Amino acid sequence: MENECHFSPDRRHRYALIHRWSPLLGDRLILWIGLNPSTADERQLDPTLARIASFSRREGFDGFWMANLFGLRTPYPEEMRADPDPVGPENDAQLLRAAARCGRVVAAWGVSGVHQERAAAVTRLLAGHELWCLGTTREGHPRHPLYVAGLQPLVRWRPPAAG
């Protein structure tokens, strides 16, 4: 397996991971926006990305583009929240590039997107795109792919109104 990845020079931030099952058969990609990258890289998917691959295949795409609200690579959300720059300098530009390239944009960051009001900022950044999700939490946050049934359909997501 080889994934196309875009990292910061020091590899502390991952801005994009593109996974295709067979690039010769097609290039329709779906964008998933998670909270922050974990351990996945050019050679391996982590459990969240394996699950995203399953949902993406089911939806008829040839691969997926994984981006995140925060670019900092860590499997520990508390480390991400304690970091002085969890977003990274290239993250917003990469989100815009990915959204322009992909056939569908899926919000999948769970409840922690409220950190630094990042979910609201990314929602504004992508205002010209329809957003989808795998259902929402009671508070209206887009659910994380690991915490939904495999048959859960994608549904349109509209961010909760700012209060």
Contacts in CASP RR format, 6 or more apart in sequence:
PFRMAT RR
TARGET T0000
AUTHOR 0000-0000-0000
METHOD contacts of the structure
MODEL  1
MENECHFSPDRRHRYALIHRWSPLLGDRLILWIGLNPSTADERQLDPTLA
RIASFSRREGFDGFWMANLFGLRTPYPEEMRADPDPVGPENDAQLLRAAA
RCGRVVAAWGVSGVHQERAAAVTRLLAGHELWCLGTTREGHPRHPLYVAG
LQPLVRWRPPAAG
1 19 0 8 1.000
1 43 0 8 1.000
1 44 0 8 1.000
1 45 0 8 1.000
2 42 0 8 1.000
2 43 0 8 1.000
3 17 0 8 1.000
3 18 0 8 1.000
3 19 0 8 1.000
3 40 0 8 1.000
3 41 0 8 1.000
3 42 0 8 1.000
3 43 0 8 1.000
3 45 0 8 1.000
4 16 0 8 1.000
4 17 0 8 1.000
4 18 0 8 1.000
4 19 0 8 1.000
4 42 0 8 1.000
5 14 0 8 1.000
5 16 0 8 1.000
5 17 0 8 1.000
5 18 0 8 1.000
5 41 0 8 1.000
5 42 0 8 1.000
6 14 0 8 1.000
6 15 0 8 1.000
6 16 0 8 1.000
6 17 0 8 1.000
6 90 0 8 1.000
6 94 0 8 1.000
7 13 0 8 1.000
7 14 0 8 1.000
7 15 0 8 1.000
8 14 0 8 1.000
8 15 0 8 1.000
8 88 0 8 1.000
8 89 0 8 1.000
8 90 0 8 1.000
11 73 0 8 1.000
12 72 0 8 1.000
12 73 0 8 1.000
13 37 0 8 1.000
13 71 0 8 1.000
13 72 0 8 1.000
13 73 0 8 1.000
13 88 0 8 1.000
13 90 0 8 1.000
13 91 0 8 1.000
14 37 0 8 1.000
14 40 0 8 1.000
14 41 0 8 1.000
14 68 0 8 1.000
14 71 0 8 1.000
14 73 0 8 1.000
15 67 0 8 1.000
15 71 0 8 1.000
15 88 0 8 1.000
15 90 0 8 1.000
15 91 0 8 1.000
15 94 0 8 1.000
16 65 0 8 1.000
16 66 0 8 1.000
16 67 0 8 1.000
16 94 0 8 1.000
16 97 0 8 1.000
16 98 0 8 1.000
17 37 0 8 1.000
17 40 0 8 1.000
17 41 0 8 1.000
17 49 0 8 1.000
17 65 0 8 1.000
17 66 0 8 1.000
18 29 0 8 1.000
18 63 0 8 1.000
18 64 0 8 1.000
18 65 0 8 1.000
18 66 0 8 1.000
19 45 0 8 1.000
19 49 0 8 1.000
19 53 0 8 1.000
19 63 0 8 1.000
19 64 0 8 1.000
19 66 0 8 1.000
20 26 0 8 1.000
20 27 0 8 1.000
20 29 0 8 1.000
20 62 0 8 1.000
20 63 0 8 1.000
21 53 0 8 1.000
21 57 0 8 1.000
21 62 0 8 1.000
21 63 0 8 1.000
22 62 0 8 1.000
23 62 0 8 1.000
25 62 0 8 1.000
26 62 0 8 1.000
27 62 0 8 1.000
28 60 0 8 1.000
28 61 0 8 1.000
28 62 0 8 1.000
28 63 0 8 1.000
28 103 0 8 1.000
29 61 0 8 1.000
29 62 0 8 1.000
29 63 0 8 1.000
29 64 0 8 1.000
29 65 0 8 1.000
29 101 0 8 1.000
29 102 0 8 1.000
29 103 0 8 1.000
30 56 0 8 1.000
30 59 0 8 1.000
30 61 0 8 1.000
30 63 0 8 1.000
30 64 0 8 1.000
30 65 0 8 1.000
30 102 0 8 1.000
30 103 0 8 1.000
30 104 0 8 1.000
30 105 0 8 1.000
30 106 0 8 1.000
31 64 0 8 1.000
31 65 0 8 1.000
31 66 0 8 1.000
31 67 0 8 1.000
31 98 0 8 1.000
31 99 0 8 1.000
31 101 0 8 1.000
31 102 0 8 1.000
31 103 0 8 1.000
31 104 0 8 1.000
31 105 0 8 1.000
31 106 0 8 1.000
32 52 0 8 1.000
32 56 0 8 1.000
32 64 0 8 1.000
32 65 0 8 1.000
32 66 0 8 1.000
32 67 0 8 1.000
32 106 0 8 1.000
32 108 0 8 1.000
32 145 0 8 1.000
33 67 0 8 1.000
33 68 0 8 1.000
33 69 0 8 1.000
33 95 0 8 1.000
33 105 0 8 1.000
33 106 0 8 1.000
33 107 0 8 1.000
33 108 0 8 1.000
33 109 0 8 1.000
33 122 0 8 1.000
34 66 0 8 1.000
34 67 0 8 1.000
34 68 0 8 1.000
34 69 0 8 1.000
34 107 0 8 1.000
34 108 0 8 1.000
34 109 0 8 1.000
34 110 0 8 1.000
34 144 0 8 1.000
35 68 0 8 1.000
35 69 0 8 1.000
35 70 0 8 1.000
35 77 0 8 1.000
35 80 0 8 1.000
35 109 0 8 1.000
35 110 0 8 1.000
35 112 0 8 1.000
35 113 0 8 1.000
35 144 0 8 1.000
36 68 0 8 1.000
36 69 0 8 1.000
36 70 0 8 1.000
36 71 0 8 1.000
36 72 0 8 1.000
36 73 0 8 1.000
36 74 0 8 1.000
36 77 0 8 1.000
36 80 0 8 1.000
36 86 0 8 1.000
37 66 0 8 1.000
37 68 0 8 1.000
37 71 0 8 1.000
37 72 0 8 1.000
37 73 0 8 1.000
38 46 0 8 1.000
38 48 0 8 1.000
38 73 0 8 1.000
38 74 0 8 1.000
38 75 0 8 1.000
39 46 0 8 1.000
39 73 0 8 1.000
39 75 0 8 1.000
40 46 0 8 1.000
40 48 0 8 1.000
40 49 0 8 1.000
40 66 0 8 1.000
45 53 0 8 1.000
46 75 0 8 1.000
47 146 0 8 1.000
48 144 0 8 1.000
48 145 0 8 1.000
48 146 0 8 1.000
49 64 0 8 1.000
49 66 0 8 1.000
51 145 0 8 1.000
51 146 0 8 1.000
52 64 0 8 1.000
52 66 0 8 1.000
52 108 0 8 1.000
52 145 0 8 1.000
53 63 0 8 1.000
53 64 0 8 1.000
54 150 0 8 1.000
55 134 0 8 1.000
55 145 0 8 1.000
55 150 0 8 1.000
55 154 0 8 1.000
56 63 0 8 1.000
56 64 0 8 1.000
57 63 0 8 1.000
59 104 0 8 1.000
59 154 0 8 1.000
61 103 0 8 1.000
61 104 0 8 1.000
65 98 0 8 1.000
65 101 0 8 1.000
65 102 0 8 1.000
67 91 0 8 1.000
67 94 0 8 1.000
67 95 0 8 1.000
67 98 0 8 1.000
68 91 0 8 1.000
68 109 0 8 1.000
69 87 0 8 1.000
69 109 0 8 1.000
69 113 0 8 1.000
69 118 0 8 1.000
69 119 0 8 1.000
69 122 0 8 1.000
70 80 0 8 1.000
70 86 0 8 1.000
70 87 0 8 1.000
70 88 0 8 1.000
70 91 0 8 1.000
70 115 0 8 1.000
70 118 0 8 1.000
71 86 0 8 1.000
71 87 0 8 1.000
71 88 0 8 1.000
71 91 0 8 1.000
72 79 0 8 1.000
72 80 0 8 1.000
72 83 0 8 1.000
72 85 0 8 1.000
72 86 0 8 1.000
72 87 0 8 1.000
72 88 0 8 1.000
74 80 0 8 1.000
74 83 0 8 1.000
77 112 0 8 1.000
80 86 0 8 1.000
80 115 0 8 1.000
81 112 0 8 1.000
81 115 0 8 1.000
86 115 0 8 1.000
86 116 0 8 1.000
87 116 0 8 1.000
87 118 0 8 1.000
92 122 0 8 1.000
92 125 0 8 1.000
95 122 0 8 1.000
95 125 0 8 1.000
95 126 0 8 1.000
96 125 0 8 1.000
96 126 0 8 1.000
99 105 0 8 1.000
99 126 0 8 1.000
99 129 0 8 1.000
104 130 0 8 1.000
104 132 0 8 1.000
104 154 0 8 1.000
105 126 0 8 1.000
105 129 0 8 1.000
105 130 0 8 1.000
105 131 0 8 1.000
105 132 0 8 1.000
106 131 0 8 1.000
106 132 0 8 1.000
106 133 0 8 1.000
106 134 0 8 1.000
106 142 0 8 1.000
106 154 0 8 1.000
107 119 0 8 1.000
107 123 0 8 1.000
107 131 0 8 1.000
107 132 0 8 1.000
107 133 0 8 1.000
107 142 0 8 1.000
107 157 0 8 1.000
108 133 0 8 1.000
108 134 0 8 1.000
108 142 0 8 1.000
108 143 0 8 1.000
108 144 0 8 1.000
108 145 0 8 1.000
109 119 0 8 1.000
109 141 0 8 1.000
109 142 0 8 1.000
109 144 0 8 1.000
110 137 0 8 1.000
110 141 0 8 1.000
110 142 0 8 1.000
110 143 0 8 1.000
110 144 0 8 1.000
111 137 0 8 1.000
111 139 0 8 1.000
111 141 0 8 1.000
113 119 0 8 1.000
113 141 0 8 1.000
114 141 0 8 1.000
119 141 0 8 1.000
119 159 0 8 1.000
120 159 0 8 1.000
120 162 0 8 1.000
123 131 0 8 1.000
123 159 0 8 1.000
130 156 0 8 1.000
131 142 0 8 1.000
131 156 0 8 1.000
131 157 0 8 1.000
131 158 0 8 1.000
131 159 0 8 1.000
132 154 0 8 1.000
132 155 0 8 1.000
132 156 0 8 1.000
132 157 0 8 1.000
133 142 0 8 1.000
133 143 0 8 1.000
133 154 0 8 1.000
133 155 0 8 1.000
133 156 0 8 1.000
133 157 0 8 1.000
134 142 0 8 1.000
134 143 0 8 1.000
134 145 0 8 1.000
134 148 0 8 1.000
134 152 0 8 1.000
134 153 0 8 1.000
134 154 0 8 1.000
134 155 0 8 1.000
135 142 0 8 1.000
135 143 0 8 1.000
135 148 0 8 1.000
135 152 0 8 1.000
135 155 0 8 1.000
135 157 0 8 1.000
136 142 0 8 1.000
136 143 0 8 1.000
136 157 0 8 1.000
137 143 0 8 1.000
139 160 0 8 1.000
140 160 0 8 1.000
142 157 0 8 1.000
143 152 0 8 1.000
END
